[in-house]
C-alpha cells in the first residue's frame, strides 16, 4: 500500500466528486466481504478525509461491517470511460447523514445520470438505481491511506498518488 502522507490532489478530488459511479466495500470481523452502492462522495475542505453517503436500510450489512471493523474500500468509476480508482482506509466511522448531505447527493445523482446517459442508459434507469429515502442516509467517513488505479488495462492495480 502507498501510505497516505498528504491531502488528495485537486485532480483526484474533482474525479471523486464528479460524474462517477461509487461502490463501497468492507468486511466484518469474521472476514466476510460486503459491498454496496454509494450515492455521493464529499472530500473534506483540507482534502484529508472522505465522506460517502449511502442508503442505510438496503446496505445494513455494509454499514454494520464498517462500524465493526473500520475498514473501507471505495471504488470510483467514470462509467463512460471506465477510468477507475480505489481508495482504502482503516479508520472508517458511520454516522447519520447531516442536513448537508441532501444537496451533495442530489448533485452526484444528477452527474451520474448525465454520464451513464452518454452510454445509452435512460434517466429513468439512473433515477431508479439511485433511488433512496433521504431520511435513511448514512455517512461513512474515512482517511484514504492508499489509492490504486483500477482502470481495466496494464496499469490496473498499480498504486497511484492520492
C-alpha positions as CSV (number, residue, x, y, z in Angstrom):
1,X,0.0,0.0,0.0
2,X,1.1,3.6,-0.7
3,X,0.8,5.2,2.7
4,X,-1.0,8.5,2.8
5,X,1.0,11.5,3.8
6,X,-0.9,14.4,2.4
7,X,-4.2,15.7,1.1
8,X,-5.8,14.4,-2.0
9,X,-4.8,16.1,-5.2
10,X,-7.2,18.6,-6.7
11,X,-7.5,16.3,-9.8
12,X,-8.4,13.3,-7.7
13,X,-10.8,15.4,-5.6
14,X,-12.5,16.6,-8.8
15,X,-12.8,13.0,-10.0
16,X,-14.3,11.7,-6.7
17,X,-16.9,14.5,-6.7
18,X,-17.6,14.3,-10.4
19,X,-19.9,12.3,-12.7
20,X,-18.9,8.9,-11.3
21,X,-20.3,5.6,-10.0
22,X,-19.3,4.8,-6.4
23,X,-19.2,1.4,-4.6
24,X,-18.1,0.9,-1.0
25,X,-16.8,-2.4,0.3
26,X,-15.8,-3.7,3.7
27,X,-15.6,-6.9,5.7
28,X,-17.0,-8.0,9.0
29,X,-14.9,-9.2,12.0
30,X,-15.1,-12.8,10.6
31,X,-13.7,-11.6,7.3
32,X,-16.9,-11.9,5.2
33,X,-16.9,-9.2,2.5
34,X,-19.9,-6.9,1.8
35,X,-20.4,-4.3,-0.9
36,X,-23.0,-1.5,-1.6
37,X,-23.8,1.4,-3.9
38,X,-22.8,4.8,-2.7
39,X,-24.9,7.8,-3.6
40,X,-22.3,10.6,-3.3
41,X,-18.7,11.4,-2.1
42,X,-17.7,14.5,-0.4
43,X,-14.0,15.4,0.1
44,X,-13.2,17.4,3.3
45,X,-12.0,21.0,2.7
46,X,-8.5,20.0,3.6
47,X,-8.5,17.0,1.3
48,X,-7.7,14.6,4.0
49,X,-11.0,12.8,4.6
50,X,-13.8,11.3,2.5
51,X,-17.4,11.1,3.5
52,X,-19.6,8.9,1.4
53,X,-23.4,8.8,1.6
54,X,-25.4,5.6,1.2
55,X,-28.9,4.3,1.9
56,X,-28.7,2.7,5.3
57,X,-31.5,0.1,5.1
58,X,-30.5,-1.7,1.8
59,X,-26.9,-1.5,2.9
60,X,-27.4,-2.7,6.5
61,X,-24.7,-5.4,6.3
62,X,-22.2,-3.0,4.9
63,X,-22.9,-0.3,7.4
64,X,-22.6,-2.9,10.2
65,X,-19.3,-4.2,8.8
66,X,-17.8,-0.7,8.5
67,X,-18.9,0.1,12.1
68,X,-17.4,-3.2,13.4
69,X,-14.0,-3.1,11.6
70,X,-13.4,0.5,10.4
71,X,-12.3,-1.0,7.0
72,X,-13.4,0.8,3.8
73,X,-12.5,0.4,0.2
74,X,-14.2,2.9,-2.2
75,X,-14.2,2.2,-5.9
76,X,-14.9,5.2,-8.1
77,X,-15.5,4.7,-11.8
78,X,-16.5,7.1,-14.6
79,X,-18.9,4.8,-16.5
80,X,-18.4,6.4,-19.9
81,X,-14.7,5.8,-19.8
82,X,-14.2,3.0,-17.2
83,X,-11.5,5.1,-15.6
84,X,-11.4,3.8,-12.0
85,X,-9.6,4.5,-8.8
86,X,-9.8,2.5,-5.5
87,X,-9.2,4.2,-2.1
88,X,-8.7,2.3,1.1
89,X,-9.0,3.3,4.7
90,X,-8.8,1.7,8.1
91,X,-10.4,4.3,10.3
92,X,-13.9,4.4,8.8
93,X,-16.8,5.5,11.1
94,X,-20.5,5.5,10.5
95,X,-22.9,8.3,11.4
96,X,-26.3,9.6,10.4
97,X,-26.0,11.9,7.4
98,X,-26.4,15.5,8.3
99,X,-28.5,18.2,6.8
100,X,-25.8,19.0,4.3
101,X,-26.0,15.5,2.7
102,X,-29.1,16.1,0.6
103,X,-27.6,18.7,-1.9
104,X,-24.4,16.6,-2.2
105,X,-26.4,13.5,-3.0
106,X,-28.7,15.4,-5.4
107,X,-25.7,16.9,-7.2
108,X,-24.0,13.5,-7.6
109,X,-27.1,11.7,-8.7
110,X,-27.5,14.3,-11.5
111,X,-23.9,13.9,-12.6
112,X,-24.1,10.1,-12.5
113,X,-27.3,10.2,-14.6
114,X,-25.6,12.5,-17.1
115,X,-22.6,10.2,-17.5
116,X,-24.5,7.0,-17.9
117,X,-26.7,8.8,-20.4
118,X,-23.6,9.1,-22.6
119,X,-23.5,5.3,-22.9
120,X,-27.2,4.8,-23.5
121,X,-28.9,4.5,-20.1
122,X,-32.1,6.4,-19.6
123,X,-32.7,8.9,-16.9
124,X,-35.5,6.6,-15.5
125,X,-32.9,3.8,-15.2
126,X,-30.4,6.0,-13.4
127,X,-33.0,7.5,-11.0
128,X,-34.3,4.0,-10.2
129,X,-30.8,2.7,-9.5
130,X,-30.0,5.7,-7.3
131,X,-33.5,5.9,-5.5
132,X,-33.3,6.4,-1.8
133,X,-35.1,7.8,1.2
134,X,-33.3,11.0,2.2
135,X,-34.2,10.2,5.9
136,X,-32.4,6.8,5.6
137,X,-28.9,8.1,4.7
138,X,-25.8,7.0,6.5
139,X,-22.5,8.8,6.3
140,X,-19.2,6.8,6.2
141,X,-16.1,8.9,6.8
142,X,-12.6,7.7,6.5
143,X,-9.0,8.8,5.8
144,X,-7.8,7.4,2.4
145,X,-4.5,5.7,3.2
146,X,-3.9,4.1,-0.2
147,X,-5.0,4.6,-3.8
148,X,-4.9,2.2,-6.7
149,X,-5.6,2.5,-10.4
150,X,-8.4,0.1,-11.2
151,X,-9.0,1.1,-14.8
152,X,-9.0,-2.0,-17.0
153,X,-5.6,-2.5,-18.7
154,X,-2.0,-3.0,-17.9
155,X,-1.8,-0.5,-15.0
156,X,-4.8,-2.0,-13.1
157,X,-3.8,-2.5,-9.5
158,X,-0.8,-0.1,-9.6
159,X,-0.6,2.3,-6.7
160,X,-1.3,6.0,-7.5
161,X,-0.6,9.1,-5.6
162,X,-3.7,10.1,-3.7
